[in-house]
Amino acid sequence: MFTGIVEELGEVVRMAETGGDYALVAIRGPLVTSDARHGDSIAVNGVCLTVVDVDGDVFTADVMGETLRRSALGALRPGAPVNLERAAALNSRLGGHLVQGHVDGVGEVLSREPAEQWETVRFRLPAALSRYVVEKGSITVDGVSLTVAGVGPDWFTVGLIPTTLKLTTLGDRVAGDPVNLEVDVLAKYVERLLGDRLAGGGGDGLAGGDEGRLAGGGDQAAGGGVR
């Protein structure tokens, strides 16, 4: 679990495709590797990856084909900057919102409108995710927790303050660039619970077994199965 507060800008050192449905990525991040160990979780542009090895300030992680298909990680090349965040500790402040690191879809930068103290950025929103995005709600873009300023049928806008522009990859994104999107998981749970009730599931709480899981949840979302 993460909070969407990027800790540092890392750099892709190596992206090696094995020829199969799998890739190995090496990323330089002095801060996130300072206490990283094998098996730890680190969000890379919003995708939860599991640390395989740490060598100095570089960590490596396996990336499954499912993650490459459902996220924008497959487009990364050596030298590319990436947003990095270690998994949240239970005793830390929740500065953003609850982020799973399970990418729901890939959006696209549509436009940027600079202002004196901030920028308004418009993103394309996949139709399947639009019902989960509301004005003043939370959304994760490339691992950054943001507040939705405006929303339409297939787009949404956010306001980026100078700190976000400077300390994350969003400062350099241009029209046409892909971005990883994760909607607020609470919205998906509410939809599922209400859907079960309207379908006659009753009000006794969450259904047991697989039927109680969120539809399209971690076993399908990118990053969920990268272990």
N, C-alpha and C positions, 0 to 999 in steps of 0.2 A: 504494500500500500504506500502511496506517495501523497504529496500535498500540492504538487504543481508549482512549487517555488524552486526555480532552477538554481542549483548551487554553483555551477561553473560552466563555462563554455569549453568543451573538450574538442579534440581533433581526431578524425579518423586516420589511423596509421596504415591500416591494411584492411582490405575487404576481399577475402579469398572465397570464390565460389568453388565448390568441390566437384562440380560436374553433375551432382545429384540434386536432390530436393533439400539443399542445405548449404549454409555458408558460415564462414568463421570471420568475425570482425574483431579488429584490434583497435582500441581507442585510448588516446592519451588524456588523462585527467588527474593532475597532481592531487587535487583535493579529495575526490571520491575514492582514489586508490590509497589514500593515507591510512585507512583502516580496513580496506577491503580484503576479504578472504574468499577462498573457493566456496561457491554456493550462495554468496550474497546477491541481492537484487539491486540493479542499477537501472534507472529509466534513461533510455537514450532516445531523444526526441519523442518522449512520451511512450516508448515501448519498453515494457519490463523485460530486461535480459538478465540472465544468470551468469555470474562471473565463473569462468572456467579456470583462469590462471591470472596471476598478477606478476608483472616483471617491472620493477621500479615504479614509474608513474603510468604504465600502460597495462590495461586489463584486456583480456580476450573473452569473447562470449560466442556461443553457438546461436545461429539464427535459422530456424526451420523455414521450409518453403512456404508454409501457411502464413508465417509472419511476413515474409518477403512479398507475398501476393496481396496481403490485406493492409500493408502499410507502405510508407515511402522509403523504408530503409534500403530497399533494393537499388535505389538511385544514388546512394552514397558512394563517394569515391575518396581515395586518399587525399588528405588535406582539407576535407570538408569539415566545417565546424558543426558541433552537435550540442544540444542542451543535455546536461547531465544532472541527475538527482539521485541520491541514495535513498533507500527505503526509509520511511518515517519511523521514528522511535515513539513508543507509547507515551513517553514523558515529555515529548516536544510539543511546541505550539503548532496548531493547525492554521498556518498562515494563508493557505489557499482554500482548497476544498478536497474532499476525498477522491483520490485519483487511483485507479487500479493498475494503470499501465497496460490495459487491454484496448488497443485501438479499435474503434468502431467503424472507421472508414477514412478515406483520403479526400480532403478538400483541396481547394485551389485558391491562391491569392487572386482576387479580381481587380482590386484597385487600392490605392493609398492616397489619403488626403492629409498632407502635413498642416499642422496648426502651430501656433506660437509655442505651446508647451507640450503638445502631444500629437499623435497621428491617429486618424481614423482609418482602419483597414477593413475592407470588405472581402469576405471569403465565400467561395461557392460551397454549398451545403448539399451533400447527397440526399435525395428525396426521402430515403428510408430513415434518415435521422432527424428530419425537420420537426417531427412531432415532439421530440425530446428537448428542443431548444426554445427557450422563452426569454423575453426581454428581462434584463436584470438577473437572469439565471447564470449558472456557471457552465463553462465549457473549457476543455483542455485542447490547446493548439500546439502541436510539437512539444508536448510536455509542460506547457506554460498554462497555469490556471488564470483564466480571464473571465471578466464579466461581460455578458452579452449586452451591447448597447442598442441594437436594432436587429430585427429578424424578419425575413420574408419567406416565401414558399421554398426557395432554393438558395438562399443566401443569409448571411448574418454579418454584423459589424461589431468591432470592438474598438476601444480606445486604448492606445499604447502610450504609457508615460515614458519619460526619458530613461529611467532606470531599466525598464523592459527593453527599450530600443537598444540600449548600450550593452546589456549583459546577457541577451539571448539572441538566438538566430533570427528572431522576428524582425530585428532592426534592418536586416539585409535582404529579406525576402522581397521579390519583385513579382509583378503580375505574371501569372502562368506557373509559378512555383507550386509544387504539391506540398501539402502539410498533413500531418497525422491529426485526426480528430477523435476525441473521446468525450461522449456526452455524459451528463451527470447520471451516475448509476441509480440514484434514488428515483429519478423519473421512470426508469425502466422497471424498477420494482413496483412502483405505484401502478403502472400500466398493467403489469402482470396480475397483481392482486385484484384490481378492479375488474380485469377481464375474466378471471376465475369466478368472481362473485356474480357477474352478469351472466356468465355461462352456467350458473347453478352450482358453483364450487362451494358456496356457503361462506359463512363468516367465521369459521373456527380457527382461522390462522393459515399459515403456510402449508401447502400440501406436502406430504412426505415423498421421499425418494426423488427420482429424476424429475417428476412432474413439478416439484417444488422449486426447481432451478429456474433462473431467469432465462427466458428464450433468447438464443443468440448470445449467451454469456461467455465466460472465460474459455470454454472449450472451442469456441469459434473465433473469438476476438484475437487480434494479433498480440503477441507477447504473453498471452495467458499460459501457453503450453511450453514456453521456452525454458526448460529446466534441465 
